[in-house]
Amino acid sequence: MSMLPPAGYIWKSNMTLNRWAAPAYVLTSTVSGSGSFSPVGQSKKTIAQTNIRISLISTSQMSGGTSLENANPLIFQRTGERLQTANDEDEDVADPIDDREIFDLIRSINDPEHPLSLEELNVVEQVRVRVDDQENTVGVEFTPTIPHCSMATLIGLSIKVKLLRSLPERFKIDVHITPGTHASEDAVNKQLADKERVAAALENSQLLEVVNQCLISNARTG
């Protein structure tokens, strides 16, 4: 049984993957009192003490056609799998979370526009992961492939959701754009750092479905 895609999706096909491409999501704050959460074309849902409007803008509308924002991205070689040591396999040995473990969690997240992982597009790199297990902090910088990438918020949200689902609750997670790599990095970073805004965004079933699609592993090999 086939399932119709959400409005605004574009069918993409190549030799390795056929799929509906996600629309871009832009989170914009408003200034009114009680706050609203209103994907375009859907009714508003009041969210207590937060003011969010999520606009669903299709890629075709943003580009003026069906062309990709970055039709020919550079593709980078994947890092080899991490070698397991005897200490890694010994359950009696304390195993603090490190930057490689965080990188392994996010490296295979699917790009919302291309049938490639964030690692293959160099959006995430191990050198841009910072972990302090004792202080319970994790920081990830990600680099959009172009300075005006409309998918930046969606990519950052996918990274944050993956870490929230994978790590113990004791960790404070900071996901932000690599400085100087995106035209709207301050606005995107502010959105990703706002717990209420992220929580409200994930109450949108359509947006959550797109995020989940980004998190599906395609079992690529190094």
Phi, psi and omega per residue, in radians:
M1 nan 2.242 -3.132
S2 -1.523 2.687 3.128
M3 -2.101 2.248 3.119
L4 -1.209 2.484 -3.138
P5 -1.364 2.844 3.011
P6 -1.080 2.730 -3.124
A7 -1.016 2.401 3.078
G8 1.619 -0.106 3.131
Y9 -1.306 2.665 -3.114
I10 -2.116 2.330 3.130
W11 -1.359 2.216 3.106
K12 -2.095 2.399 -3.105
S13 -2.416 2.377 2.953
N14 -2.572 -2.922 -3.016
M15 -1.257 -0.342 -3.045
T16 -1.934 -0.355 -3.033
L17 -2.730 2.339 2.995
N18 -2.016 2.278 -3.133
R19 -2.862 2.866 3.002
W20 -1.484 2.264 -3.123
A21 -1.432 2.420 -3.089
A22 -1.264 2.531 2.984
P23 -1.278 2.858 3.108
A24 -1.430 2.539 3.113
Y25 -2.020 2.221 3.131
V26 -2.081 2.080 3.125
L27 -1.621 2.128 -3.140
T28 -2.216 2.328 3.134
S29 -1.527 2.660 3.090
T30 -2.049 -3.088 -3.023
V31 -2.103 0.121 -3.072
S32 -1.366 -3.094 -2.970
G33 -1.342 -1.225 -2.965
S34 -1.376 -0.399 3.102
G35 1.657 2.614 3.132
S36 -2.493 2.754 -3.125
F37 -2.339 1.721 -2.966
S38 -2.334 1.591 2.973
P39 -1.008 2.489 -3.132
V40 -1.028 2.312 3.104
G41 1.528 -0.006 3.114
Q42 -2.172 2.834 -3.125
S43 -1.274 2.738 3.141
K44 -1.353 2.584 3.074
K45 -2.211 2.123 -3.104
T46 -1.269 2.325 3.090
I47 -2.100 2.175 -3.082
A48 -1.073 2.287 3.007
Q49 0.974 0.570 3.017
T50 -2.535 2.690 -3.073
N51 -2.293 1.665 -3.058
I52 -2.361 2.406 2.951
R53 -2.256 2.177 3.113
I54 -1.842 2.075 -3.133
S55 -1.716 2.199 3.095
L56 -1.648 1.925 -3.104
I57 -2.031 2.089 -3.074
S58 -1.218 2.643 3.121
T59 -1.048 -0.623 -3.122
S60 -1.167 -0.646 3.122
Q61 -1.188 -0.666 -3.071
M62 -1.263 -0.576 -3.079
S63 -1.700 -0.123 3.141
G64 1.437 0.184 -3.140
G65 -3.131 -2.638 -3.127
T66 -1.833 0.164 -3.138
S67 -1.269 2.624 3.123
L68 -1.366 2.679 3.080
E69 -1.107 -0.723 3.118
N70 -2.273 1.521 -2.973
A71 -1.207 -0.497 -3.082
N72 -2.262 1.239 -3.114
P73 -1.269 2.675 3.022
L74 -1.223 2.426 3.139
I75 -1.977 2.247 -3.061
F76 -1.864 2.688 3.132
Q77 -1.245 2.442 3.118
R78 -1.299 2.581 3.063
T79 -1.273 2.537 3.089
G80 -1.134 2.836 3.138
E81 -1.203 2.617 -3.130
R82 -1.237 2.331 3.114
L83 -1.369 2.303 3.135
Q84 -1.471 2.314 3.086
T85 -1.729 2.993 3.116
A86 -1.086 -0.657 3.113
N87 -1.141 -0.615 3.124
D88 -1.092 -0.611 -3.075
E89 -1.569 -0.188 -3.131
D90 -1.533 1.948 -3.080
E91 -1.212 -0.274 -3.138
D92 -1.512 -0.136 -3.137
V93 -1.723 2.244 3.123
A94 -1.045 2.309 -3.063
D95 -2.183 1.470 -3.125
P96 -1.126 2.578 3.109
I97 -1.265 2.322 -3.124
D98 -2.165 3.134 -3.058
D99 -1.123 -0.574 3.130
R100 -1.185 -0.648 3.117
E101 -1.126 -0.705 3.095
I102 -1.151 -0.761 3.124
F103 -1.047 -0.711 3.125
D104 -1.110 -0.490 3.121
L105 -1.254 -0.588 -2.999
I106 -1.862 -0.223 -3.011
R107 -1.101 -0.544 -3.064
S108 -1.696 0.132 3.047
I109 -1.044 2.377 -3.101
N110 -1.355 2.395 2.991
D111 -1.193 2.400 -3.098
P112 -1.248 -0.239 -3.081
E113 -1.885 -0.575 -3.071
H114 -2.082 2.655 3.086
P115 -1.367 0.936 -3.093
L116 -2.398 2.780 3.103
S117 -1.482 2.871 3.091
L118 -1.110 -0.546 3.086
E119 -1.183 -0.736 -3.104
E120 -1.143 -0.426 3.094
L121 -1.676 0.036 -3.134
N122 1.104 0.412 3.076
V123 -1.245 -0.628 3.047
V124 -2.116 2.496 3.119
E125 -2.426 2.601 3.141
Q126 -1.091 -0.596 -3.109
V127 -1.175 -0.245 3.138
R128 -1.810 0.352 3.065
V129 -1.956 2.312 3.120
R130 -2.207 2.221 -3.118
V131 -2.290 2.353 2.979
D132 -2.240 1.703 -3.050
D133 -1.123 -0.633 -3.123
Q134 -1.237 -0.620 3.135
E135 -1.567 -0.047 3.092
N136 1.080 0.749 -3.140
T137 -2.192 2.502 3.058
V138 -2.344 2.240 3.092
G139 -2.177 2.346 3.128
V140 -2.288 2.194 2.961
E141 -1.743 2.383 3.064
F142 -2.190 2.625 -3.011
T143 -2.088 1.844 3.078
P144 -1.016 2.642 -3.059
T145 -1.267 -0.393 3.080
I146 -2.405 2.673 -3.055
P147 -1.121 -0.389 -3.108
H148 -1.955 0.471 -3.112
C149 -1.023 2.101 -3.133
S150 -1.374 -0.154 -3.119
M151 -1.612 0.045 -3.016
A152 -1.000 -0.788 -3.132
T153 -1.123 -0.735 3.125
L154 -1.116 -0.722 3.112
I155 -1.106 -0.843 3.123
G156 -1.057 -0.689 3.125
L157 -1.134 -0.699 3.127
S158 -1.112 -0.728 3.100
I159 -1.086 -0.796 -3.096
K160 -1.138 -0.739 3.132
V161 -1.120 -0.728 3.113
K162 -1.023 -0.779 -3.133
L163 -1.230 -0.692 3.108
L164 -1.069 -0.645 -3.129
R165 -1.358 -0.421 -2.990
S166 -1.740 -0.495 -3.016
L167 -1.727 2.717 3.033
P168 -1.041 2.666 -3.064
E169 -1.136 -0.283 -3.110
R170 -1.172 -0.308 -3.061
F171 -1.460 2.361 2.963
K172 -1.629 2.164 -2.996
I173 -1.914 2.198 3.105
D174 -2.078 2.052 3.109
V175 -2.089 2.172 -3.119
H176 -2.625 2.869 -3.123
I177 -1.327 2.465 3.057
T178 -1.003 2.198 -3.078
P179 -0.915 2.331 3.065
G180 1.442 0.158 -3.070
T181 -1.923 -0.018 -3.129
H182 -2.551 2.463 -3.063
A183 -1.120 -0.489 -3.086
S184 -2.083 0.619 -3.027
E185 -1.070 -0.661 -3.133
D186 -1.096 -0.765 -3.138
A187 -1.168 -0.758 3.139
V188 -1.133 -0.770 3.135
N189 -1.066 -0.686 3.128
K190 -1.121 -0.698 3.125
Q191 -1.132 -0.782 -3.091
L192 -1.216 -0.442 -3.127
A193 -1.491 -0.212 -3.080
D194 -1.520 1.850 -3.084
K195 -1.037 -0.737 -3.120
E196 -1.143 -0.689 -3.124
R197 -1.166 -0.730 3.109
V198 -1.138 -0.777 -3.138
A199 -1.083 -0.738 3.136
A200 -1.164 -0.687 3.123
A201 -1.050 -0.687 -3.087
L202 -1.354 -0.074 2.993
E203 -1.442 -0.154 3.064
N204 -1.445 1.939 -3.041
S205 -1.075 -0.606 -3.125
Q206 -1.210 -0.765 3.104
L207 -1.134 -0.730 3.133
L208 -1.077 -0.653 3.107
E209 -1.106 -0.709 3.110
V210 -1.134 -0.757 3.097
V211 -1.045 -0.784 3.136
N212 -1.067 -0.640 3.093
Q213 -1.120 -0.640 3.100
C214 -1.163 -0.475 -3.067
L215 -1.585 -0.093 3.102
I216 -1.230 2.203 -3.129
S217 -1.353 2.357 3.070
N218 -1.729 0.156 3.062
A219 0.916 0.816 3.098
R220 -1.271 2.664 3.093
T221 -1.874 2.707 -3.107
G222 -1.310 nan nan
